[in-house]
Amino acid sequence: MAELESKRSQVARIRRTAVRALAAYPINEPRLTFIAHGENTTFRVDSPDGRFLLRVHRANRHGPGVDSRLAVGSELDWLAALQADTDLQVPTPIPTHTGEWTTVADDLVCSVLGWQAGRMHANDPRPIHFQRLGGVLARLHNHTAAWTPPVDLVRMRWDWETFFGNTMEYGGVSAADCWHLLPAPVRTQFDEIARRMRTVMAGLGTAPDTFGLIHADLHLENALFDANAVHVIDFDDCGLGYHLYDIAVPLWDNRYRDNYPALREALLKGYAEHRALPDLTQLNNFIATRDVAFGLWFAGMAQVNPAFAADLDRTMDYIHRSLEQIL
């Protein structure tokens, strides 16, 4: 691996991009505060006009050859539709001076969203949090089943090719090359999951009762709880995919908690309150698929992000031990 630019240097460079991008938005006297540097680089923006989230999107985030402006614009189209059609608490897309959802600065696509308040419970989840999250997932699926998206919708398609083929690019590394970055034991496990899921996904098909527009990343760090309300954030991974995958995501990173059975039951109960549950027979296989998606992403990001590189060995060891139990 080539020597990586330090995180401090990367953030400073992207901050300058963010400042240039803000000139395109009707936000007066903006003050930027760095939040995170991962898949995208994000900043809180404080202004007399309110508080906002600015995202500087990674190049080729949605796959090589995909127009990032169209892809991010399609994400914001869905957010706008959710706000118009439901009472779900999702971020408000902020248009530029010229009415566009995005702008480009230094060849990077940037977008601005209204700020979402609330408390994160990723470290101390209780069944009530999962029940409310399950209800949100069901209502998201209900909306997309009834919504007619724009004809030019551009989003990832979370099917077998995207999870296991060479559709995506992570940290500037093609998905196929990310497989070669995996430790041999993990790659063997991923190969087995790929074989399983080819059969599973073919059997499920893509009928509207199993497959549609999904959030694809609704774990507890992307849900902010405010009294009885759940504010859902980070639709950056949203795309066409299996409803079972959406249900698997919040279970995936909580499956080793002592109260996991209660959390799982609560999530499914909350979902069933708003929408019929899908067949759960393959739920554990979709949890394993999440391990694959996370592992390939992490391996690729470690090639460009020093924080990921420092944690790569520990993360791969965790994935290997986790998959030993499932397989």
Buried (B, 14 or more C-beta within 10 A) or exposed (E): EEEBEEBEEBBEEBBEBBBBBBEBBEBEEBEBEBBEBEBBBBBBBBBEBEBBBBBBBBEBBBBEEBEBBBBBBBBBBBBBBBBEEBEBBBBBBBBBEEEBBBBBBEEBBBBBBBBBEBEBBBEEBEBEBBBBBBBBBBBBBBBBEEBEBEEEBBBBBBBBEBBBEBBBBBBEBBBBBBBEBBBEBBBEBBBBBBEBBEEBBEEBEEEEBBBBBBBBBBBBBBBBBEEEBBBBBBBBBBBBBBBBBBBBBBBBBBBEEEBBEEBBBBBBBBBEEBBEBBEEEBBBBBBBBBBBBBBBBBBBBBBBBBBBBEBBEEBBEBBBEBBEEBE
